């Protein structure tokens, strides 16, 4: 079969460390795959693995790759000829490679395992500090003590390992989409200057890297999908040499692959769709088109790309004190008011003890009453629930101070209001506050190596770093049918759009896509950055940017300082902004009254 005519089927069996083991099982048993990839790593995951390695030099990788994939399925993987691509190496990729090889040997399965090395920069932190690296957003200098520091490697080392005969490739930190792009480079012979193809392959990886988030999970229109969640289909990208690909899932599984589910995932965790920087290519996905090809089959086309430039992103983590988060159930009349009063009393008593013990005040405190719509701020519906959950949190430089708070939570059941319950799982835990610190580094300072089987490490040089030209201007699509004349009516945004939110550090993006192309000019008129900023004023401290996304008939909003620090650094109950899209879809917009019958007939209210 010629390169031009073959189709490569790549499935994603997991989108994070802790994802269901049913994903790899489903795809191995029903996916008819050429490649299986699993994406385990996130920024906070790296800091967790770094702390594990500090206690045990042989640890620091994701053990799930052994327990959920290699141990139960090694023989099936070998029999079917599936190649396995995983970033389970974490901060100890060589140990992960050795553990996989040990398990294969125990089963008598002969598969060649490769490791991609070079992302871990912890042994160079002094040199980086001396070089004066600065945080990408804030310009702050490198923190004094890092927990982890890892460069985002690209896809070419994975392709190099496959070309050398590897059947399993293990990486540490690489961009998630590289787990798909690497096999495509290997299979189709793509080169570093094939920017359009590299962008298309990266888009395929971006769509499937979060598992079922593109097959009906985390989707706006959930009602039509809920019956299949127990066996939701994990995604498959059917890829071709020209960069085109189709998204599908195993037959008979739950969820759905349609224009909305795939479009939402394309927009996930993206800022400017014209300039999505990856190590191998700078992607322009602003003109990407998503087309239904049949039941649970969606074609994606239109990705463009340009040279990535000479820099690579490095994500470091550092510890900034400690935090404690506790929850309590409160039932009864005026439950929300009771919960707030209980939370304030716990904080006041704890603060008094801290002063007496000369520990100093809390750095930050947070009270949220779940069920009373505290997260909606001024947009709360004003209901008076009789059952709520109090979330109480605080941050302090010293763990000892938060142990005081942890010890004062459960006494509220006897010393405050009636109806306090839910003290399950023991006393609240004190955890380190892990913050993200991202910076750019010249690729020449990040040497990459590939080890295949028992061979020696081979250099995996970066592709030539060319000048990064300016992004192409966005051609906004104003060719939609004219808006009907006549009066207008006010409806929730969900009636004419679907949306998806994502996060990176303390940034939150919310992409809003019109259900009908003619609604896009209306969205552009009414969803201004100023209005979105005002809508989220109780949560977002920084500016809000808006980017046109004409290919998806949408707009993308990038909100800065939106997550209270984000991740483990945040005291919020939703530190990743998972609900931001849902919250924005409640905003009221004016639409032509002539659209109303169709809106009422359709299942369009999210």
N, C-alpha and C positions, 0 to 999 in steps of 0.2 A: 504494500500500500504506500502510495506517495505521501510525502509530508502534507501536501496541499489538500489531500482528500480525507485524511484521518481525523477522527474525533477523539479527544482526550477527556475522560470523565473523572472529575475530581470532586470528592465529597468532603464536607466538613462535619466531623463527628463530635465536636465540642467547641464552645465559644468562650469558655473560661475555666479556670481551675475550680472544680466543684460541679461542673455540668453533669447531667445524667449519664451513667454508663450505657443507657439504652441507645445513645447516639451512635457510637462506633458499632455496636451490635447490629442495629438496623441497617447501617450502610454496608457492613461486611456481608450480612446475610441476604440483603435485598437490593443493594445499590449497583451491582455490576460495575465496579470501579476499576480504574487504572491507578488512581492515587487516593489515599485517605489522609487528610490533614486534620490536626487538632491544634487549636490556638488556646494555650493555657495562661498566657502571661498578661499582667497589667502592671502599672507602675507600683502600686502598693504590694502586689504579689512579689515583686523583686525584693522589697525590703523585708517581707516575711521570710522569704527563702534565705536572704543574707543572714538574718538572725539565727535561723536553723543551722546554717553552715558554721556560724561562729561557735555553736555548741558541739557540732559533729562535722569534722572536715570531709567526711564521706557523704554528707547530705547536702541539701541546697538545691536539689532538682525536684520536679513534680512527680511524686511516686505513682500518681494515677495512671501514668503511661504504662507502668508495669501491671498494676492490679486490674485496670479496666480494659487494656488493649492487648499488650504483648502476652501476658499469661493466659488469658482465655482464648485468644484468637491467633496466636502465632502460626499455628498449622494451617488455618484457613487462609491467612494472609499469604503464606508461602504457596499453597495449592492454587490460589486464584491469581497469583502473580501481582498482587496489589503492592504498591510501594507506599511506605508510611513516612510522612513528613510532619514533624512535631517540634514545637519550641519548648519542650519539656525540660530542656537543660537548665533553665533558670539561671542560677549563679554558679553552677557546677556541672557544666555540660559534659566534661570528660567522665565524671562519676556516673552521670546518667547513661552515657554510652556503655560504660562497663557493666552497669546493672542490667541493661537490656541484653547485652551479650551473654551475661551469666544466665539469665532466664532462658534465652534461646538454646544455650548449651544444655541446660537441664532438661529441655524438651527434645533435644536432638534435632532442632530445626536450624538449617544452614541458611542464614540470611546475613548479608554484609551490612554492617552498621557504620555510619559516618558521623562525625561531629564537626560542626562549624564553630570555630573559636575566634576570640578577639573582641567581643563586645564588652567584656568586663574591664573597666578602667580603674578599679579601686586601688591598684598598685601605683597609679599615676596621679593621685589626687594632689600631692604636694606640687608636682610639676604643673598641674592645671591651675592651681591657686597662684603659683608664681607667674604663670602666663597671663593672669588677670582675666580669666573667663567671667562673663557676666550673664545673669539670668535673662532669657529671651524677652520676657515681658516687662519685668520690673527693673532690670539693670543692676540688681543687687550682686555683690561679690559672692564667691563660693562659700557656703557655710563651713564652720570650723570642723565639724565632725560629720561625715557622711555615713549612711548605712549601706547604700548601694550607688553605683554609677555605671550605667550601661549605655553604649552606643546602639543606635538602631541600625543593624546591618541590613543589607539588601538581599536580592534574590540570586545574584550570579554565583556566590559560593555554594548555594544549594544545587544549582545546575551543575557546577563543577563536580560536586560529590556524586551526583547521579551519573555523570559522564564517566566517572572513575569506577563505576560498578556498584555503588551503594544501592541497597534496597530499602534501608531505613536511614533517614537523615534526621539528626537531632541538632537543634540550634539552641542558643541562649536567646538573648534579646535580638529580635529582628522585627522589621515592620510586619504586621500581621499578614498583609496581603502577599508578602514574599513567599509564604508557604504554598501559595498557588502559582505565583509568577515563576518561581524557580523551576518547577516541573515543565511549565510551558516553554521557557527558554530552552531547556534541555530537549524537549520533544520536537520543537519546531525550528530550532537553530536561530532564534532571534539574537540580535547583537545589540551592543550598547547604544548604537545610533538609531535603532528602530524605535524612536520615541512613541509613535502612535501605537505600535503593537505593545510596547511595555506598559503604556497607560491602560490599554484595553485589558491586558492580563492582570494588571493591578486592580482594575475595577472588578474583574471576576472574583479576585481574592477578597476585595472589600465587601462585596455583596454576600459571600457565603461565610466569612470568617467568624461571624457571631452565631453560627448555627441557625436555629429556627427563627431568628429575628427576621428572616426574609421569606419564611414560609407560613406566616400567620401568627407567629409569636410577637408580642410587643406591638400589636397593630391597632390602628384607630378603630376599624370596624370589627370589633371583637365578637359581636353577637353571631355572625354567620360562621365563626370559626371555632367556637367553644366546644362543640361536640367532639372534635378530633384532637383536643389538646393532650389526652392521655397517651396518644401514639402519634404525636405531631411529627411530620416528616422532616428529616434533616436534609439540608440542601445539597444539590449536585450542580456543578457547572460543567456543561458540555461545550468544550472549547475547540476552536479551529485555528488553523495557521494564520488566517487573515485577521485575527483578533476578535472576531465575532464569537459570541457565546450565548447559550440558552440556559436559563435557570430552571431546574426541575426538582423533583423529590421522588423517593421510591413509591411505586404504585401501591395504592391501598392505604397509604398513611394519612394521618389527619393534617389539619391546617389547609393552606392554599398557597399556590404560587400564582399571583396575578399582578397586574400593573401597580396596584397600590402597595402590596406587600414588598415588592422589589424596589419601587421608587422610594418608599420610606427608608429602606435600608441603605440605598445609595446615599441618601442625605445624612445618614447617621454619623455624628462626630466629624463633620466637615465644616470648615469655615468658608473661605472664598472658593467656590467650585471651579474657578479658573486657575487656581494655584494651590493644588493639593500636593505638597512636597513630599517626595519619597526618595530614598537613597539612589534609586536607579533612574528616576524620571520625575519631572514635575508635571502632574496631571491636570488637564483641563477637561472637566466633566460637565461643563455648563450646557453643552449641546447634546448630552446623552439622551437617547430615546429608548423608551421601554414599550414593547409591543407584545400583546397577547398572541400566542401562536397556537393555542389549543388548551385543553383542560390541564391546568397545573404546569404550563410551559410558557415561559416568557423570554423573548429575545431582547438582548441589550446591545445597542450599537451607538456609535458617535463619539467615543472617547478620543481625545486628542492629547498630545504630549509634547514636551520640549525638554531640553537638557536640564539635568538636576542641579548643576552647579557644583562647586568644590567642597561644600560643607555637609556634615552629617549631624543629626540631632542626637544629643546625649540627654538621658533622663537620670537624674540623681535623686535620692531620697535622703532626708535627714530628720532627726528626732527633735521636736520642739516641745518638750514637756510631756504632760500626760493628760488624759481625759477620762471621764466616767459618765456613762449614759445609763439611766434607769427608767423603767416603765412600771406603772401601777394602773390597775383598773379602778375606775370610780363610777358607781351607779347611784341612781336616785334623782329626785327632782333637782333642777339647777346643777346638773352634774358638771358642766363646763366651769361654772363659777367655783364650785367646790374644788375641782382639780387645780385651777389656778391658785386658789388659796393654799392648798396643800403644798404645791410646788414652792410657793414663796416662803412658806413656813420652814420647809426643809432647808432651803438655801440660807435663810436668815439664821437658823440655829447653827448650821455648819460654818457660816461666816464668823459667828461669834466664837466658836471653838477655835477656828484658825487664828483669830486675833489673840486669843488667850495663850495659844501655843506658839505665838510669834512666827507663824508660817506665812503670813501675808494674805492678801485678798486673792480670790479667784481671778484668773486672767480673763475669763469669759464665762458667761452662764447662758442657759437657754431653757425656756419652758415652751412646750408645744402641747396643745390638747387635741389629740387625734379624735375625730368624730365631731368636733366643733368647728372644723374647717379653718383652724388657725393658719394653715399654710396658704390659704387663699387671701389672707389679709383683708383689704377693704371689699373684696369680691365675694366674701363668704355669704351664704344664702340666708343666714340669720335664723336657722332652725334652733330649737332648744332640745338637744338630745338628752336622754336620761341615762345614757351609757357612753362613757368616753374612756380613752386611755391617756394618762398623763405621761409625757416624756420629759424627763428632767436631765440636764447635762451640764457639765462644767469642765473647765480646763484650768490647769495650774502647773507651774514648773516642777513641783515636787509630787511624787506619787503619794507620799504620806498624807498630804492635804486632801487628796481625793479619796483616800481610805476613810477619812472622817466623813465625807459626804456619803460614801457607800454605806457606812454604818448608820446613817440617820434616815435612810429611805424607808425601811420597813417599820420603824417605830411610828410612822404616820398612821398606821392602821389602828393603833390604840390611842394616839394622842391628837388626832385631828377629827375628821368628819366620819360619819357612818358611810358604809358602802365601799371602803377601800379594800381591794383584794388584788390577787394576781401576783403574789410574791413567789413565783416559780423559778426554779433554777438557782436558788441561793442568792447571796449578796451580789450586787452589781460588781463587775470586774473593772479594774483600773487598767487602762491600755496606754501605750505610748502614742503620742500625736506624731504622725509621719507626714511630712510635707514634701511636695514635689519641687524639684529645682531643675529646670531644663535650660540647656545652652547649646550653642553650635560650635563645632570643632572641625578643623580641616581634616578631610579624609586621610591625608597622608600621615596623620598622627594616630590613625586607628588601623594598624596592620591586622589583616584577617588571614586565618589559616584553616585548612581543611584536613582532617585526619580520616582516612577510609580504612576500615578493618584494622589490621595490625601494621599498616604501613606508616611511614614517617609523615609528619605534618608537611603539607604543601602550601605555599603562599597562594592566596586568592586575591590578587590585586584588584583595587577599585577600577572601574571603567574610567576612561579619560574624562576628566571634568571639564566640560565645555562652558562657555559663557551662557548664562541664563537670560534669554531674551525676555522682554516684557510680555505679560500675558496678552492674548488677543482681546480686543474689546468684546463685550457681551452684546450679541445681537438680540435685543428684546423682541419677543414675538407679539406684535400688535396686529396680526392678521386675522384675529378671531372674529367671529360673526358679530355684527353690531348689537349693542345692548338694546333690548326692547324698550320702546317709549312707554310712558305712562307712570303711574305712581310706584313707589317703592315700599317695601316692608322690611322690618328689622327681624333678623334671624340669628341664631348662634353661628359663629364661624364654621362649626362642624357641619352645618348643612351644605356648605359649598366647598369645603376643603377637608383634607386629611392632613395629619402632621406627625412628626417624629422629633423627639429631643435626644440629644447626646451630650457627652461631657468630655473635657480634657482639662485636668487640673481644676482651676477655679473658673473655667469657661463653660458656658452652656450654649449649645446651638439648638434652635427650633426651626425646622424646615416646614413650611406650609405649602401644600400643593393643591391646586384647584381641581375639583372633581370634573369640571367641564372647562375646556380651554377658554371659552368666552368669559369666564369669571376671573381670569388672571389680571386683566386691566383693572377690574374692580378691587382685587386684592392689593394691587400696587397703589391704588389711590387711598385706600382706607387703612392698610396696615403699614403705616409709616414707622420708621425707627423710633420717633418721638412717642407715638402712641403705644408701641410695644414696651418701650422703656417705662412709661407711666403705668402700664398694666402690671408690670413686675417691680414697681418701685419699692415694695416692701421686702423684696428679696435681692434685687440687683443693685450693686453699689457703683458699678462702672458704666462705661458707655455701651450702647447697642449699635451694632453695624448691621446693614441690610445688603444682601447680595442677590441679584437677579439669577434665577435658574430657569431659563426659558425652555430647555429641553424637557424638564419635568413639569412645566407649567406652574412654576413655584417661585417662592422667595425663601431665602435662608437668613435667619437672624442669629448673629453671634453676640452673646451677652457676656460682658466682662465682669469679673468679681461677682459672680452670680450664685456661688454655691457655698458661701461661708468658709472658703478655703478649699473645699472639694475633698472627696475621698475621706480618709481617716482623719484628716485635719479638721473636718467640719463637725459641728455639734448638731447639725440638722438631721431630722429623721430621713430626709431625702437628700443626701449629700451629693448625688450625681444628677439631680434634676430630672429624674425619670418621669415625673409627672408634669413637667413644664409644658409639654405639647398639649396635654389634656387640659391644663389650666387656660392656655391661650385659646383653645377651641371653644371656650365659653364666652369669649368676647362677642359682642353683638355687632353685626354689619348690616348695611342697607343693601338690598337686592331688588331687582325689578319684580313687581308683583306678578308679572306674567310667568316668572319661574316657579311660583309657589306650588301649583298643582304637581309639577314634577318632583319638587323637593319633598312634598308630603307623601308621594307614592314611593319614593326611594328610601332605602335603609341608609340614611346619610347623616345620622346624628351622633355617630361615634360612641 
